[in-house]
Amino acid sequence: MRRDRESPPRWHSGDGWFSLKEIADRAAAEAERQAIRLALHATRGNKSEAARLLRVDYKTLHLKMKYYDIDAGDFRASS
């Protein structure tokens, strides 16, 4: 199946090709970021519930949210 309409993954920069490890690390980080955002969306921004869903310690989730610059408040339902 061809993916002509989607932009291809970025495997190189202006300085040359990324290593296979760098490519895997970038893909893992993006998957982790998306999983955190989905869990926060599902729990309407409740970090404790999101941590339970993701089966990680609350502190781990908090540190990763800080690293990825994710604000739980963005997922809270407005009244």
mmJSON file of the N, C-alpha and C atoms, coordinates in Angstrom:
{"data_MODEL":{"atom_site":{
"group_PDB":["ATOM","ATOM","ATOM","ATOM","ATOM","ATOM","ATOM","ATOM","ATOM","ATOM","ATOM","ATOM","ATOM","ATOM","ATOM","ATOM","ATOM","ATOM","ATOM","ATOM","ATOM","ATOM","ATOM","ATOM","ATOM","ATOM","ATOM","ATOM","ATOM","ATOM","ATOM","ATOM","ATOM","ATOM","ATOM","ATOM","ATOM","ATOM","ATOM","ATOM","ATOM","ATOM","ATOM","ATOM","ATOM","ATOM","ATOM","ATOM","ATOM","ATOM","ATOM","ATOM","ATOM","ATOM","ATOM","ATOM","ATOM","ATOM","ATOM","ATOM","ATOM","ATOM","ATOM","ATOM","ATOM","ATOM","ATOM","ATOM","ATOM","ATOM","ATOM","ATOM","ATOM","ATOM","ATOM","ATOM","ATOM","ATOM","ATOM","ATOM","ATOM","ATOM","ATOM","ATOM","ATOM","ATOM","ATOM","ATOM","ATOM","ATOM","ATOM","ATOM","ATOM","ATOM","ATOM","ATOM","ATOM","ATOM","ATOM","ATOM","ATOM","ATOM","ATOM","ATOM","ATOM","ATOM","ATOM","ATOM","ATOM","ATOM","ATOM","ATOM","ATOM","ATOM","ATOM","ATOM","ATOM","ATOM","ATOM","ATOM","ATOM","ATOM","ATOM","ATOM","ATOM","ATOM","ATOM","ATOM","ATOM","ATOM","ATOM","ATOM","ATOM","ATOM","ATOM","ATOM","ATOM","ATOM","ATOM","ATOM","ATOM","ATOM","ATOM","ATOM","ATOM","ATOM","ATOM","ATOM","ATOM","ATOM","ATOM","ATOM","ATOM","ATOM","ATOM","ATOM","ATOM","ATOM","ATOM","ATOM","ATOM","ATOM","ATOM","ATOM","ATOM","ATOM","ATOM","ATOM","ATOM","ATOM","ATOM","ATOM","ATOM","ATOM","ATOM","ATOM","ATOM","ATOM","ATOM","ATOM","ATOM","ATOM","ATOM","ATOM","ATOM","ATOM","ATOM","ATOM","ATOM","ATOM","ATOM","ATOM","ATOM","ATOM","ATOM","ATOM","ATOM","ATOM","ATOM","ATOM","ATOM","ATOM","ATOM","ATOM","ATOM","ATOM","ATOM","ATOM","ATOM","ATOM","ATOM","ATOM","ATOM","ATOM","ATOM","ATOM","ATOM","ATOM","ATOM","ATOM","ATOM","ATOM","ATOM","ATOM","ATOM","ATOM","ATOM","ATOM","ATOM","ATOM","ATOM","ATOM","ATOM","ATOM","ATOM","ATOM","ATOM"],
"id":[1,2,3,4,5,6,7,8,9,10,11,12,13,14,15,16,17,18,19,20,21,22,23,24,25,26,27,28,29,30,31,32,33,34,35,36,37,38,39,40,41,42,43,44,45,46,47,48,49,50,51,52,53,54,55,56,57,58,59,60,61,62,63,64,65,66,67,68,69,70,71,72,73,74,75,76,77,78,79,80,81,82,83,84,85,86,87,88,89,90,91,92,93,94,95,96,97,98,99,100,101,102,103,104,105,106,107,108,109,110,111,112,113,114,115,116,117,118,119,120,121,122,123,124,125,126,127,128,129,130,131,132,133,134,135,136,137,138,139,140,141,142,143,144,145,146,147,148,149,150,151,152,153,154,155,156,157,158,159,160,161,162,163,164,165,166,167,168,169,170,171,172,173,174,175,176,177,178,179,180,181,182,183,184,185,186,187,188,189,190,191,192,193,194,195,196,197,198,199,200,201,202,203,204,205,206,207,208,209,210,211,212,213,214,215,216,217,218,219,220,221,222,223,224,225,226,227,228,229,230,231,232,233,234,235,236,237],
"type_symbol":["N","C","C","N","C","C","N","C","C","N","C","C","N","C","C","N","C","C","N","C","C","N","C","C","N","C","C","N","C","C","N","C","C","N","C","C","N","C","C","N","C","C","N","C","C","N","C","C","N","C","C","N","C","C","N","C","C","N","C","C","N","C","C","N","C","C","N","C","C","N","C","C","N","C","C","N","C","C","N","C","C","N","C","C","N","C","C","N","C","C","N","C","C","N","C","C","N","C","C","N","C","C","N","C","C","N","C","C","N","C","C","N","C","C","N","C","C","N","C","C","N","C","C","N","C","C","N","C","C","N","C","C","N","C","C","N","C","C","N","C","C","N","C","C","N","C","C","N","C","C","N","C","C","N","C","C","N","C","C","N","C","C","N","C","C","N","C","C","N","C","C","N","C","C","N","C","C","N","C","C","N","C","C","N","C","C","N","C","C","N","C","C","N","C","C","N","C","C","N","C","C","N","C","C","N","C","C","N","C","C","N","C","C","N","C","C","N","C","C","N","C","C","N","C","C","N","C","C","N","C","C","N","C","C","N","C","C"],
"label_atom_id":["N","CA","C","N","CA","C","N","CA","C","N","CA","C","N","CA","C","N","CA","C","N","CA","C","N","CA","C","N","CA","C","N","CA","C","N","CA","C","N","CA","C","N","CA","C","N","CA","C","N","CA","C","N","CA","C","N","CA","C","N","CA","C","N","CA","C","N","CA","C","N","CA","C","N","CA","C","N","CA","C","N","CA","C","N","CA","C","N","CA","C","N","CA","C","N","CA","C","N","CA","C","N","CA","C","N","CA","C","N","CA","C","N","CA","C","N","CA","C","N","CA","C","N","CA","C","N","CA","C","N","CA","C","N","CA","C","N","CA","C","N","CA","C","N","CA","C","N","CA","C","N","CA","C","N","CA","C","N","CA","C","N","CA","C","N","CA","C","N","CA","C","N","CA","C","N","CA","C","N","CA","C","N","CA","C","N","CA","C","N","CA","C","N","CA","C","N","CA","C","N","CA","C","N","CA","C","N","CA","C","N","CA","C","N","CA","C","N","CA","C","N","CA","C","N","CA","C","N","CA","C","N","CA","C","N","CA","C","N","CA","C","N","CA","C","N","CA","C","N","CA","C","N","CA","C","N","CA","C","N","CA","C","N","CA","C","N","CA","C","N","CA","C","N","CA","C"],
"label_alt_id":[null,null,null,null,null,null,null,null,null,null,null,null,null,null,null,null,null,null,null,null,null,null,null,null,null,null,null,null,null,null,null,null,null,null,null,null,null,null,null,null,null,null,null,null,null,null,null,null,null,null,null,null,null,null,null,null,null,null,null,null,null,null,null,null,null,null,null,null,null,null,null,null,null,null,null,null,null,null,null,null,null,null,null,null,null,null,null,null,null,null,null,null,null,null,null,null,null,null,null,null,null,null,null,null,null,null,null,null,null,null,null,null,null,null,null,null,null,null,null,null,null,null,null,null,null,null,null,null,null,null,null,null,null,null,null,null,null,null,null,null,null,null,null,null,null,null,null,null,null,null,null,null,null,null,null,null,null,null,null,null,null,null,null,null,null,null,null,null,null,null,null,null,null,null,null,null,null,null,null,null,null,null,null,null,null,null,null,null,null,null,null,null,null,null,null,null,null,null,null,null,null,null,null,null,null,null,null,null,null,null,null,null,null,null,null,null,null,null,null,null,null,null,null,null,null,null,null,null,null,null,null,null,null,null,null,null,null],
"label_comp_id":["MET","MET","MET","ARG","ARG","ARG","ARG","ARG","ARG","ASP","ASP","ASP","ARG","ARG","ARG","GLU","GLU","GLU","SER","SER","SER","PRO","PRO","PRO","PRO","PRO","PRO","ARG","ARG","ARG","TRP","TRP","TRP","HIS","HIS","HIS","SER","SER","SER","GLY","GLY","GLY","ASP","ASP","ASP","GLY","GLY","GLY","TRP","TRP","TRP","PHE","PHE","PHE","SER","SER","SER","LEU","LEU","LEU","LYS","LYS","LYS","GLU","GLU","GLU","ILE","ILE","ILE","ALA","ALA","ALA","ASP","ASP","ASP","ARG","ARG","ARG","ALA","ALA","ALA","ALA","ALA","ALA","ALA","ALA","ALA","GLU","GLU","GLU","ALA","ALA","ALA","GLU","GLU","GLU","ARG","ARG","ARG","GLN","GLN","GLN","ALA","ALA","ALA","ILE","ILE","ILE","ARG","ARG","ARG","LEU","LEU","LEU","ALA","ALA","ALA","LEU","LEU","LEU","HIS","HIS","HIS","ALA","ALA","ALA","THR","THR","THR","ARG","ARG","ARG","GLY","GLY","GLY","ASN","ASN","ASN","LYS","LYS","LYS","SER","SER","SER","GLU","GLU","GLU","ALA","ALA","ALA","ALA","ALA","ALA","ARG","ARG","ARG","LEU","LEU","LEU","LEU","LEU","LEU","ARG","ARG","ARG","VAL","VAL","VAL","ASP","ASP","ASP","TYR","TYR","TYR","LYS","LYS","LYS","THR","THR","THR","LEU","LEU","LEU","HIS","HIS","HIS","LEU","LEU","LEU","LYS","LYS","LYS","MET","MET","MET","LYS","LYS","LYS","TYR","TYR","TYR","TYR","TYR","TYR","ASP","ASP","ASP","ILE","ILE","ILE","ASP","ASP","ASP","ALA","ALA","ALA","GLY","GLY","GLY","ASP","ASP","ASP","PHE","PHE","PHE","ARG","ARG","ARG","ALA","ALA","ALA","SER","SER","SER","SER","SER","SER"],
"label_asym_id":["A","A","A","A","A","A","A","A","A","A","A","A","A","A","A","A","A","A","A","A","A","A","A","A","A","A","A","A","A","A","A","A","A","A","A","A","A","A","A","A","A","A","A","A","A","A","A","A","A","A","A","A","A","A","A","A","A","A","A","A","A","A","A","A","A","A","A","A","A","A","A","A","A","A","A","A","A","A","A","A","A","A","A","A","A","A","A","A","A","A","A","A","A","A","A","A","A","A","A","A","A","A","A","A","A","A","A","A","A","A","A","A","A","A","A","A","A","A","A","A","A","A","A","A","A","A","A","A","A","A","A","A","A","A","A","A","A","A","A","A","A","A","A","A","A","A","A","A","A","A","A","A","A","A","A","A","A","A","A","A","A","A","A","A","A","A","A","A","A","A","A","A","A","A","A","A","A","A","A","A","A","A","A","A","A","A","A","A","A","A","A","A","A","A","A","A","A","A","A","A","A","A","A","A","A","A","A","A","A","A","A","A","A","A","A","A","A","A","A","A","A","A","A","A","A","A","A","A","A","A","A","A","A","A","A","A","A"],
"label_entity_id":["1","1","1","1","1","1","1","1","1","1","1","1","1","1","1","1","1","1","1","1","1","1","1","1","1","1","1","1","1","1","1","1","1","1","1","1","1","1","1","1","1","1","1","1","1","1","1","1","1","1","1","1","1","1","1","1","1","1","1","1","1","1","1","1","1","1","1","1","1","1","1","1","1","1","1","1","1","1","1","1","1","1","1","1","1","1","1","1","1","1","1","1","1","1","1","1","1","1","1","1","1","1","1","1","1","1","1","1","1","1","1","1","1","1","1","1","1","1","1","1","1","1","1","1","1","1","1","1","1","1","1","1","1","1","1","1","1","1","1","1","1","1","1","1","1","1","1","1","1","1","1","1","1","1","1","1","1","1","1","1","1","1","1","1","1","1","1","1","1","1","1","1","1","1","1","1","1","1","1","1","1","1","1","1","1","1","1","1","1","1","1","1","1","1","1","1","1","1","1","1","1","1","1","1","1","1","1","1","1","1","1","1","1","1","1","1","1","1","1","1","1","1","1","1","1","1","1","1","1","1","1","1","1","1","1","1","1"],
"label_seq_id":[1,1,1,2,2,2,3,3,3,4,4,4,5,5,5,6,6,6,7,7,7,8,8,8,9,9,9,10,10,10,11,11,11,12,12,12,13,13,13,14,14,14,15,15,15,16,16,16,17,17,17,18,18,18,19,19,19,20,20,20,21,21,21,22,22,22,23,23,23,24,24,24,25,25,25,26,26,26,27,27,27,28,28,28,29,29,29,30,30,30,31,31,31,32,32,32,33,33,33,34,34,34,35,35,35,36,36,36,37,37,37,38,38,38,39,39,39,40,40,40,41,41,41,42,42,42,43,43,43,44,44,44,45,45,45,46,46,46,47,47,47,48,48,48,49,49,49,50,50,50,51,51,51,52,52,52,53,53,53,54,54,54,55,55,55,56,56,56,57,57,57,58,58,58,59,59,59,60,60,60,61,61,61,62,62,62,63,63,63,64,64,64,65,65,65,66,66,66,67,67,67,68,68,68,69,69,69,70,70,70,71,71,71,72,72,72,73,73,73,74,74,74,75,75,75,76,76,76,77,77,77,78,78,78,79,79,79],
"pdbx_PDB_ins_code":[null,null,null,null,null,null,null,null,null,null,null,null,null,null,null,null,null,null,null,null,null,null,null,null,null,null,null,null,null,null,null,null,null,null,null,null,null,null,null,null,null,null,null,null,null,null,null,null,null,null,null,null,null,null,null,null,null,null,null,null,null,null,null,null,null,null,null,null,null,null,null,null,null,null,null,null,null,null,null,null,null,null,null,null,null,null,null,null,null,null,null,null,null,null,null,null,null,null,null,null,null,null,null,null,null,null,null,null,null,null,null,null,null,null,null,null,null,null,null,null,null,null,null,null,null,null,null,null,null,null,null,null,null,null,null,null,null,null,null,null,null,null,null,null,null,null,null,null,null,null,null,null,null,null,null,null,null,null,null,null,null,null,null,null,null,null,null,null,null,null,null,null,null,null,null,null,null,null,null,null,null,null,null,null,null,null,null,null,null,null,null,null,null,null,null,null,null,null,null,null,null,null,null,null,null,null,null,null,null,null,null,null,null,null,null,null,null,null,null,null,null,null,null,null,null,null,null,null,null,null,null,null,null,null,null,null,null],
"Cartn_x":[0.843,0.0,0.891,0.637,1.426,0.844,1.699,1.279,1.6,1.183,1.521,1.016,-0.125,-0.734,-0.207,0.395,0.957,2.407,2.848,4.253,5.086,6.192,7.017,7.705,8.059,8.784,10.113,10.586,11.839,13.008,13.784,14.909,16.254,16.213,17.471,17.278,18.376,18.362,19.326,19.532,20.48,21.903,22.174,23.528,23.736,22.694,22.832,21.723,21.859,20.848,20.934,19.762,19.734,20.09,20.654,20.931,19.613,19.634,18.438,17.968,18.903,18.542,17.857,18.384,17.754,16.341,16.158,14.83,13.872,14.327,13.492,13.177,14.168,13.96,12.939,13.02,12.069,10.658,10.542,9.226,8.643,9.479,9.01,8.559,9.297,8.936,7.602,7.408,6.147,4.976,5.185,4.123,3.797,4.823,4.622,3.847,4.231,3.549,2.072,1.806,0.423,-0.369,0.241,-0.451,-0.823,0.072,-0.209,-1.361,-1.331,-2.409,-3.749,-3.758,-4.995,-5.534,-4.631,-5.051,-5.624,-4.997,-5.516,-6.853,-6.992,-8.281,-9.359,-9.044,-10.015,-10.411,-9.494,-9.766,-10.1,-10.32,-10.626,-9.607,-8.326,-7.244,-6.885,-7.5,-7.193,-5.892,-4.817,-3.492,-3.402,-4.06,-4.022,-4.67,-5.826,-6.508,-5.711,-5.121,-4.31,-3.111,-2.484,-1.345,-1.785,-2.961,-3.479,-3.746,-4.353,-4.612,-3.321,-2.299,-1.022,-0.127,-0.581,0.163,1.575,1.615,2.866,2.623,3.679,3.618,3.205,2.47,2.011,3.199,4.267,5.451,6.065,6.1,6.632,5.797,4.471,3.597,3.832,3.913,4.121,5.428,6.502,7.792,7.737,7.059,6.94,6.063,5.025,4.187,5.009,5.855,6.71,7.695,8.275,9.235,8.592,7.37,6.665,5.839,5.895,5.157,3.654,3.101,1.674,1.021,-0.031,-0.761,-2.097,-2.304,-3.534,-4.763,-4.592,-5.705,-6.292,-5.483,-5.981,-7.019,-7.109,-8.005,-9.226,-9.286,-10.42,-11.64,-12.781,-14.024,-14.374,-14.754,-15.164,-16.628,-16.946,-18.313,-19.213],
"Cartn_y":[-1.177,0.0,1.245,2.161,3.381,4.464,5.322,6.404,7.745,7.936,9.145,10.422,10.366,11.591,11.972,11.04,11.346,11.781,12.664,13.034,11.888,11.583,10.469,10.799,9.764,10.04,10.704,11.499,12.21,11.342,10.87,9.986,10.652,11.912,12.617,14.104,14.748,16.19,16.814,18.085,18.757,18.241,17.663,17.156,15.722,15.034,13.648,12.784,11.518,10.553,10.328,10.118,9.725,8.25,7.851,6.429,5.698,4.389,3.597,3.791,3.892,4.124,5.479,6.505,7.831,7.802,7.104,6.991,6.294,5.196,4.449,5.298,6.02,6.874,7.967,8.573,9.624,9.055,7.874,7.245,6.872,6.356,5.987,7.226,8.298,9.528,10.072,10.028,10.521,9.64,8.32,7.408,7.66,7.886,8.161,9.465,10.485,11.784,11.643,10.917,10.722,9.907,8.886,8.059,8.886,9.755,10.621,11.559,12.159,13.068,12.33,11.121,10.339,9.976,9.589,9.23,10.452,11.596,12.821,13.218,13.016,13.299,12.373,11.087,10.106,10.377,10.954,11.204,12.669,13.432,14.861,15.621,15.268,15.985,15.484,14.397,13.858,13.067,13.621,13.001,11.678,11.572,10.311,9.188,9.475,8.457,8.14,9.148,8.931,8.048,8.283,7.45,6.004,5.803,4.441,3.784,4.531,3.991,3.564,4.384,4.121,3.169,2.823,1.93,2.454,3.742,4.369,5.093,5.347,6.106,7.547,8.158,9.537,10.466,10.296,11.153,10.991,9.767,9.518,10.255,10.148,10.848,12.347,12.873,14.308,14.762,13.999,14.36,14.302,13.305,13.183,14.287,14.66,15.773,17.058,17.258,18.432,18.38,17.21,17.04,17.34,16.837,17.032,18.314,19.092,20.353,20.139,19.185,18.87,19.398,20.167,20.755,20.025,19.408,18.672,19.578,20.837,21.779,21.895,21.585,21.631,20.545,19.557,18.424,18.42,19.407,19.494,20.028,19.466,19.911,21.302,22.158,23.493,23.46,24.251,24.279,25.149],
"Cartn_z":[0.0,0.0,0.0,-0.902,-0.986,-0.096,0.389,1.267,0.616,-0.616,-1.357,-0.704,-0.074,0.459,1.828,2.525,3.848,3.68,4.564,4.49,5.07,4.433,4.886,6.204,6.969,8.216,7.907,8.83,8.634,9.059,8.121,8.415,8.205,7.821,7.63,7.915,8.159,8.393,7.396,7.501,6.622,6.794,7.955,8.247,7.785,7.375,6.939,7.517,7.353,7.801,9.299,9.925,11.32,11.41,12.523,12.728,12.977,12.833,13.089,14.524,15.465,16.862,17.029,16.366,16.452,15.873,14.773,14.167,15.123,15.731,16.677,17.906,18.412,19.586,19.295,18.119,17.742,17.616,17.017,16.856,18.217,19.104,20.442,21.218,21.118,21.816,21.292,19.985,19.418,19.846,19.878,20.325,21.794,22.608,24.028,24.218,23.482,23.571,23.188,22.123,21.691,22.711,23.291,24.284,25.512,25.942,27.092,26.766,25.593,25.191,25.109,24.564,24.476,25.861,26.768,28.125,28.846,28.671,29.297,28.693,27.407,26.764,27.329,27.451,27.952,29.396,30.175,31.596,31.868,30.803,30.906,31.755,31.547,32.214,33.592,34.055,35.38,35.296,35.843,35.738,36.49,37.639,38.398,37.601,37.009,36.201,34.943,34.33,33.129,33.454,34.593,34.999,35.185,35.785,35.952,34.597,33.683,32.348,31.648,31.795,31.135,31.929,33.134,34.024,34.316,34.673,35.102,36.416,37.11,38.346,38.027,38.93,38.743,38.491,39.246,39.098,37.706,37.207,35.865,34.824,34.951,34.019,34.099,35.313,35.493,34.822,35.007,34.404,32.882,32.349,30.895,30.318,31.038,30.583,30.536,31.525,31.548,30.368,30.121,29.033,27.677,27.464,26.193,26.164,27.232,27.345,27.131,27.886,27.827,29.094,28.925,30.051,30.218,31.379,31.642,31.525,31.818,31.733,30.333,29.333,27.955,27.676,28.563,28.341,29.266,30.148,31.068,30.338,30.664,30.036,30.541,29.624,30.042,30.469,31.463,31.996,31.169],
"occupancy":[1.0,1.0,1.0,1.0,1.0,1.0,1.0,1.0,1.0,1.0,1.0,1.0,1.0,1.0,1.0,1.0,1.0,1.0,1.0,1.0,1.0,1.0,1.0,1.0,1.0,1.0,1.0,1.0,1.0,1.0,1.0,1.0,1.0,1.0,1.0,1.0,1.0,1.0,1.0,1.0,1.0,1.0,1.0,1.0,1.0,1.0,1.0,1.0,1.0,1.0,1.0,1.0,1.0,1.0,1.0,1.0,1.0,1.0,1.0,1.0,1.0,1.0,1.0,1.0,1.0,1.0,1.0,1.0,1.0,1.0,1.0,1.0,1.0,1.0,1.0,1.0,1.0,1.0,1.0,1.0,1.0,1.0,1.0,1.0,1.0,1.0,1.0,1.0,1.0,1.0,1.0,1.0,1.0,1.0,1.0,1.0,1.0,1.0,1.0,1.0,1.0,1.0,1.0,1.0,1.0,1.0,1.0,1.0,1.0,1.0,1.0,1.0,1.0,1.0,1.0,1.0,1.0,1.0,1.0,1.0,1.0,1.0,1.0,1.0,1.0,1.0,1.0,1.0,1.0,1.0,1.0,1.0,1.0,1.0,1.0,1.0,1.0,1.0,1.0,1.0,1.0,1.0,1.0,1.0,1.0,1.0,1.0,1.0,1.0,1.0,1.0,1.0,1.0,1.0,1.0,1.0,1.0,1.0,1.0,1.0,1.0,1.0,1.0,1.0,1.0,1.0,1.0,1.0,1.0,1.0,1.0,1.0,1.0,1.0,1.0,1.0,1.0,1.0,1.0,1.0,1.0,1.0,1.0,1.0,1.0,1.0,1.0,1.0,1.0,1.0,1.0,1.0,1.0,1.0,1.0,1.0,1.0,1.0,1.0,1.0,1.0,1.0,1.0,1.0,1.0,1.0,1.0,1.0,1.0,1.0,1.0,1.0,1.0,1.0,1.0,1.0,1.0,1.0,1.0,1.0,1.0,1.0,1.0,1.0,1.0,1.0,1.0,1.0,1.0,1.0,1.0,1.0,1.0,1.0,1.0,1.0,1.0],
"B_iso_or_equiv":[0.0,0.0,0.0,0.0,0.0,0.0,0.0,0.0,0.0,0.0,0.0,0.0,0.0,0.0,0.0,0.0,0.0,0.0,0.0,0.0,0.0,0.0,0.0,0.0,0.0,0.0,0.0,0.0,0.0,0.0,0.0,0.0,0.0,0.0,0.0,0.0,0.0,0.0,0.0,0.0,0.0,0.0,0.0,0.0,0.0,0.0,0.0,0.0,0.0,0.0,0.0,0.0,0.0,0.0,0.0,0.0,0.0,0.0,0.0,0.0,0.0,0.0,0.0,0.0,0.0,0.0,0.0,0.0,0.0,0.0,0.0,0.0,0.0,0.0,0.0,0.0,0.0,0.0,0.0,0.0,0.0,0.0,0.0,0.0,0.0,0.0,0.0,0.0,0.0,0.0,0.0,0.0,0.0,0.0,0.0,0.0,0.0,0.0,0.0,0.0,0.0,0.0,0.0,0.0,0.0,0.0,0.0,0.0,0.0,0.0,0.0,0.0,0.0,0.0,0.0,0.0,0.0,0.0,0.0,0.0,0.0,0.0,0.0,0.0,0.0,0.0,0.0,0.0,0.0,0.0,0.0,0.0,0.0,0.0,0.0,0.0,0.0,0.0,0.0,0.0,0.0,0.0,0.0,0.0,0.0,0.0,0.0,0.0,0.0,0.0,0.0,0.0,0.0,0.0,0.0,0.0,0.0,0.0,0.0,0.0,0.0,0.0,0.0,0.0,0.0,0.0,0.0,0.0,0.0,0.0,0.0,0.0,0.0,0.0,0.0,0.0,0.0,0.0,0.0,0.0,0.0,0.0,0.0,0.0,0.0,0.0,0.0,0.0,0.0,0.0,0.0,0.0,0.0,0.0,0.0,0.0,0.0,0.0,0.0,0.0,0.0,0.0,0.0,0.0,0.0,0.0,0.0,0.0,0.0,0.0,0.0,0.0,0.0,0.0,0.0,0.0,0.0,0.0,0.0,0.0,0.0,0.0,0.0,0.0,0.0,0.0,0.0,0.0,0.0,0.0,0.0,0.0,0.0,0.0,0.0,0.0,0.0],
"pdbx_formal_charge":[null,null,null,null,null,null,null,null,null,null,null,null,null,null,null,null,null,null,null,null,null,null,null,null,null,null,null,null,null,null,null,null,null,null,null,null,null,null,null,null,null,null,null,null,null,null,null,null,null,null,null,null,null,null,null,null,null,null,null,null,null,null,null,null,null,null,null,null,null,null,null,null,null,null,null,null,null,null,null,null,null,null,null,null,null,null,null,null,null,null,null,null,null,null,null,null,null,null,null,null,null,null,null,null,null,null,null,null,null,null,null,null,null,null,null,null,null,null,null,null,null,null,null,null,null,null,null,null,null,null,null,null,null,null,null,null,null,null,null,null,null,null,null,null,null,null,null,null,null,null,null,null,null,null,null,null,null,null,null,null,null,null,null,null,null,null,null,null,null,null,null,null,null,null,null,null,null,null,null,null,null,null,null,null,null,null,null,null,null,null,null,null,null,null,null,null,null,null,null,null,null,null,null,null,null,null,null,null,null,null,null,null,null,null,null,null,null,null,null,null,null,null,null,null,null,null,null,null,null,null,null,null,null,null,null,null,null],
"auth_seq_id":[1,1,1,2,2,2,3,3,3,4,4,4,5,5,5,6,6,6,7,7,7,8,8,8,9,9,9,10,10,10,11,11,11,12,12,12,13,13,13,14,14,14,15,15,15,16,16,16,17,17,17,18,18,18,19,19,19,20,20,20,21,21,21,22,22,22,23,23,23,24,24,24,25,25,25,26,26,26,27,27,27,28,28,28,29,29,29,30,30,30,31,31,31,32,32,32,33,33,33,34,34,34,35,35,35,36,36,36,37,37,37,38,38,38,39,39,39,40,40,40,41,41,41,42,42,42,43,43,43,44,44,44,45,45,45,46,46,46,47,47,47,48,48,48,49,49,49,50,50,50,51,51,51,52,52,52,53,53,53,54,54,54,55,55,55,56,56,56,57,57,57,58,58,58,59,59,59,60,60,60,61,61,61,62,62,62,63,63,63,64,64,64,65,65,65,66,66,66,67,67,67,68,68,68,69,69,69,70,70,70,71,71,71,72,72,72,73,73,73,74,74,74,75,75,75,76,76,76,77,77,77,78,78,78,79,79,79],
"auth_comp_id":["MET","MET","MET","ARG","ARG","ARG","ARG","ARG","ARG","ASP","ASP","ASP","ARG","ARG","ARG","GLU","GLU","GLU","SER","SER","SER","PRO","PRO","PRO","PRO","PRO","PRO","ARG","ARG","ARG","TRP","TRP","TRP","HIS","HIS","HIS","SER","SER","SER","GLY","GLY","GLY","ASP","ASP","ASP","GLY","GLY","GLY","TRP","TRP","TRP","PHE","PHE","PHE","SER","SER","SER","LEU","LEU","LEU","LYS","LYS","LYS","GLU","GLU","GLU","ILE","ILE","ILE","ALA","ALA","ALA","ASP","ASP","ASP","ARG","ARG","ARG","ALA","ALA","ALA","ALA","ALA","ALA","ALA","ALA","ALA","GLU","GLU","GLU","ALA","ALA","ALA","GLU","GLU","GLU","ARG","ARG","ARG","GLN","GLN","GLN","ALA","ALA","ALA","ILE","ILE","ILE","ARG","ARG","ARG","LEU","LEU","LEU","ALA","ALA","ALA","LEU","LEU","LEU","HIS","HIS","HIS","ALA","ALA","ALA","THR","THR","THR","ARG","ARG","ARG","GLY","GLY","GLY","ASN","ASN","ASN","LYS","LYS","LYS","SER","SER","SER","GLU","GLU","GLU","ALA","ALA","ALA","ALA","ALA","ALA","ARG","ARG","ARG","LEU","LEU","LEU","LEU","LEU","LEU","ARG","ARG","ARG","VAL","VAL","VAL","ASP","ASP","ASP","TYR","TYR","TYR","LYS","LYS","LYS","THR","THR","THR","LEU","LEU","LEU","HIS","HIS","HIS","LEU","LEU","LEU","LYS","LYS","LYS","MET","MET","MET","LYS","LYS","LYS","TYR","TYR","TYR","TYR","TYR","TYR","ASP","ASP","ASP","ILE","ILE","ILE","ASP","ASP","ASP","ALA","ALA","ALA","GLY","GLY","GLY","ASP","ASP","ASP","PHE","PHE","PHE","ARG","ARG","ARG","ALA","ALA","ALA","SER","SER","SER","SER","SER","SER"],
"auth_asym_id":["A","A","A","A","A","A","A","A","A","A","A","A","A","A","A","A","A","A","A","A","A","A","A","A","A","A","A","A","A","A","A","A","A","A","A","A","A","A","A","A","A","A","A","A","A","A","A","A","A","A","A","A","A","A","A","A","A","A","A","A","A","A","A","A","A","A","A","A","A","A","A","A","A","A","A","A","A","A","A","A","A","A","A","A","A","A","A","A","A","A","A","A","A","A","A","A","A","A","A","A","A","A","A","A","A","A","A","A","A","A","A","A","A","A","A","A","A","A","A","A","A","A","A","A","A","A","A","A","A","A","A","A","A","A","A","A","A","A","A","A","A","A","A","A","A","A","A","A","A","A","A","A","A","A","A","A","A","A","A","A","A","A","A","A","A","A","A","A","A","A","A","A","A","A","A","A","A","A","A","A","A","A","A","A","A","A","A","A","A","A","A","A","A","A","A","A","A","A","A","A","A","A","A","A","A","A","A","A","A","A","A","A","A","A","A","A","A","A","A","A","A","A","A","A","A","A","A","A","A","A","A","A","A","A","A","A","A"],
"auth_atom_id":["N","CA","C","N","CA","C","N","CA","C","N","CA","C","N","CA","C","N","CA","C","N","CA","C","N","CA","C","N","CA","C","N","CA","C","N","CA","C","N","CA","C","N","CA","C","N","CA","C","N","CA","C","N","CA","C","N","CA","C","N","CA","C","N","CA","C","N","CA","C","N","CA","C","N","CA","C","N","CA","C","N","CA","C","N","CA","C","N","CA","C","N","CA","C","N","CA","C","N","CA","C","N","CA","C","N","CA","C","N","CA","C","N","CA","C","N","CA","C","N","CA","C","N","CA","C","N","CA","C","N","CA","C","N","CA","C","N","CA","C","N","CA","C","N","CA","C","N","CA","C","N","CA","C","N","CA","C","N","CA","C","N","CA","C","N","CA","C","N","CA","C","N","CA","C","N","CA","C","N","CA","C","N","CA","C","N","CA","C","N","CA","C","N","CA","C","N","CA","C","N","CA","C","N","CA","C","N","CA","C","N","CA","C","N","CA","C","N","CA","C","N","CA","C","N","CA","C","N","CA","C","N","CA","C","N","CA","C","N","CA","C","N","CA","C","N","CA","C","N","CA","C","N","CA","C","N","CA","C","N","CA","C","N","CA","C","N","CA","C","N","CA","C","N","CA","C"],
"pdbx_PDB_model_num":[1,1,1,1,1,1,1,1,1,1,1,1,1,1,1,1,1,1,1,1,1,1,1,1,1,1,1,1,1,1,1,1,1,1,1,1,1,1,1,1,1,1,1,1,1,1,1,1,1,1,1,1,1,1,1,1,1,1,1,1,1,1,1,1,1,1,1,1,1,1,1,1,1,1,1,1,1,1,1,1,1,1,1,1,1,1,1,1,1,1,1,1,1,1,1,1,1,1,1,1,1,1,1,1,1,1,1,1,1,1,1,1,1,1,1,1,1,1,1,1,1,1,1,1,1,1,1,1,1,1,1,1,1,1,1,1,1,1,1,1,1,1,1,1,1,1,1,1,1,1,1,1,1,1,1,1,1,1,1,1,1,1,1,1,1,1,1,1,1,1,1,1,1,1,1,1,1,1,1,1,1,1,1,1,1,1,1,1,1,1,1,1,1,1,1,1,1,1,1,1,1,1,1,1,1,1,1,1,1,1,1,1,1,1,1,1,1,1,1,1,1,1,1,1,1,1,1,1,1,1,1,1,1,1,1,1,1]
}}}
